Amino acid sequence: MFWGIFKVYDTESFEIDITASVYKVIDGDTFDAFPVGRVRLADVNAPELNEKGGVGAKEALIKLIQDEKVYSDIDDKYVVDRYNRLVSVVYARVDSEKLLNVDK
């Protein structure tokens, strides 16, 4: 993967609540992962698939996390949304010491 345009974080910079494996990206801000189920990226509002930019947003998320292990910092305020999706800031591994904040 190309990480040049993204800010990466040292693994000591934040809290990780859950580690999960992504098996399906639903749209630009939602995905399914084992063992947690459906996850909604915190503070992200991607267009729906039938809206302009929706397919592109989904494709971008697929490139970042499809079939990858992700690390989630669960939102302390909401935890789950009205659709029962886990609300979380999600990180993907760049290398052994750095993670990418997928939400950004």
Sine and cosine of phi, psi and omega as CSV:
sin_phi,cos_phi,sin_psi,cos_psi,sin_omega,cos_omega
0.00,0.00,0.45,-0.89,0.05,-1.00
-0.99,-0.12,0.87,-0.48,-0.07,-1.00
-0.94,-0.35,0.07,1.00,-0.14,-0.99
-0.85,0.53,-0.52,0.86,-0.07,-1.00
-1.00,-0.08,0.00,1.00,-0.06,-1.00
-0.95,-0.31,0.57,-0.82,0.12,-0.99
-0.99,0.15,0.76,-0.65,0.03,-1.00
-0.94,-0.35,0.37,-0.93,-0.10,-0.99
-0.83,-0.55,0.59,-0.81,0.14,-0.99
-0.91,0.42,0.61,-0.79,-0.07,-1.00
-0.91,0.42,-0.19,0.98,0.02,-1.00
-1.00,0.02,-0.04,1.00,-0.17,-0.99
-0.99,0.13,-0.18,0.98,-0.15,-0.99
-0.40,-0.92,0.14,-0.99,-0.02,-1.00
-1.00,-0.05,0.71,-0.70,0.10,-1.00
-0.93,-0.38,0.85,-0.53,0.00,-1.00
-1.00,-0.08,-0.61,0.79,-0.11,-0.99
-0.60,-0.80,0.60,-0.80,0.17,-0.99
-0.93,-0.36,0.71,-0.71,-0.05,-1.00
-0.55,-0.83,0.31,-0.95,0.04,-1.00
-0.95,-0.32,0.84,-0.54,-0.03,-1.00
-0.98,0.19,0.79,-0.61,0.04,-1.00
-0.88,-0.48,-0.22,0.98,0.03,-1.00
-0.37,-0.93,0.78,-0.62,0.13,-0.99
-1.00,-0.08,0.80,-0.60,-0.05,-1.00
-1.00,0.05,-0.76,0.65,0.05,-1.00
-0.40,-0.92,-0.31,-0.95,-0.10,-0.99
-0.95,0.31,-0.15,0.99,0.01,-1.00
-0.67,-0.74,0.23,0.97,-0.06,-1.00
-0.62,-0.79,0.64,-0.77,0.04,-1.00
-0.49,-0.87,0.27,-0.96,0.07,-1.00
-0.95,-0.30,0.67,-0.74,-0.02,-1.00
-0.59,-0.81,0.52,-0.85,0.05,-1.00
-0.99,-0.15,0.75,-0.66,0.20,0.98
-0.97,-0.23,0.26,0.97,-0.17,-0.99
-1.00,-0.03,-0.34,0.94,-0.04,-1.00
1.00,-0.04,-0.61,-0.79,-0.08,-1.00
-0.99,0.14,0.73,-0.68,-0.05,-1.00
-0.83,-0.56,0.69,-0.72,0.06,-1.00
-0.93,-0.37,0.81,-0.59,0.05,-1.00
-0.90,0.44,0.77,-0.64,0.01,-1.00
-0.94,0.35,0.62,-0.78,0.09,-1.00
0.87,0.50,0.40,0.92,0.06,-1.00
-0.85,-0.53,0.72,-0.69,0.06,-1.00
-0.75,-0.66,0.99,0.16,0.01,-1.00
-0.97,0.26,0.47,-0.88,0.06,-1.00
-0.89,0.45,0.50,-0.87,0.08,-1.00
-0.91,0.40,0.34,-0.94,-0.07,-1.00
-0.87,0.50,-0.50,0.87,-0.01,-1.00
-1.00,0.06,0.02,1.00,0.02,-1.00
-0.98,-0.21,0.35,-0.94,0.03,-1.00
-0.85,0.53,0.79,-0.61,0.01,-1.00
1.00,0.01,-0.16,0.99,-0.05,-1.00
-0.90,0.43,-0.70,0.71,0.01,-1.00
-0.92,0.40,-0.65,0.76,0.03,-1.00
-0.89,0.45,-0.62,0.78,0.03,-1.00
-0.90,0.43,-0.67,0.74,0.04,-1.00
-0.90,0.44,-0.70,0.71,0.00,-1.00
-0.88,0.48,-0.62,0.79,0.02,-1.00
-0.91,0.42,-0.68,0.73,0.02,-1.00
-0.92,0.39,-0.61,0.79,0.07,-1.00
-0.84,0.54,-0.73,0.69,-0.01,-1.00
-0.88,0.47,-0.52,0.85,-0.04,-1.00
-0.99,0.14,-0.62,0.78,-0.20,-0.98
-0.74,-0.67,-0.17,0.98,-0.04,-1.00
-0.83,0.55,0.77,-0.64,0.02,-1.00
0.88,0.48,0.42,0.91,0.01,-1.00
-0.92,-0.40,0.35,-0.93,0.17,-0.99
-0.99,0.11,0.72,-0.69,0.04,-1.00
-0.83,-0.56,0.34,-0.94,-0.05,-1.00
-0.84,-0.54,0.81,-0.59,-0.13,-0.99
-0.91,-0.42,0.71,-0.70,0.17,-0.98
-0.96,-0.28,0.98,-0.22,-0.09,-1.00
-0.92,0.39,0.70,-0.71,0.01,-1.00
-0.87,0.49,0.87,-0.50,-0.04,-1.00
-0.92,0.38,-0.46,0.89,-0.06,-1.00
-0.99,0.13,-0.72,0.69,-0.13,-0.99
-0.98,-0.21,-0.59,0.81,-0.07,-1.00
0.86,0.51,-0.90,0.43,0.10,-0.99
-0.79,-0.61,0.46,-0.89,0.01,-1.00
-1.00,-0.09,-0.10,-1.00,-0.08,-1.00
-0.92,0.40,-0.26,0.97,0.05,-1.00
-0.99,-0.15,0.21,0.98,0.02,-1.00
0.91,0.42,0.49,0.87,0.09,-1.00
-1.00,-0.04,0.64,-0.77,0.08,-1.00
-0.93,0.37,0.81,-0.58,0.00,-1.00
-0.99,-0.10,0.82,-0.58,-0.18,-0.98
-0.41,-0.91,0.54,-0.84,0.25,-0.97
-0.99,0.10,0.78,-0.62,-0.14,-0.99
-0.90,-0.43,0.66,-0.75,0.02,-1.00
-0.84,-0.54,0.60,-0.80,0.08,-1.00
-0.87,-0.48,0.59,-0.81,-0.05,-1.00
-0.95,0.32,0.74,-0.67,0.10,-1.00
-0.99,-0.11,-0.73,0.68,0.08,-1.00
-0.45,-0.89,-0.20,-0.98,-0.10,-1.00
-0.91,0.40,-0.29,0.96,-0.05,-1.00
-0.87,-0.49,-0.16,0.99,-0.12,-0.99
-0.77,-0.64,0.55,-0.83,0.05,-1.00
-0.82,-0.57,0.53,-0.85,0.08,-1.00
-0.99,-0.12,0.75,-0.66,0.11,-0.99
-0.98,0.19,0.97,-0.25,-0.05,-1.00
-0.90,0.44,-0.55,0.83,-0.02,-1.00
-0.88,0.47,-0.50,0.86,-0.03,-1.00
-0.99,0.15,0.00,0.00,0.00,0.00
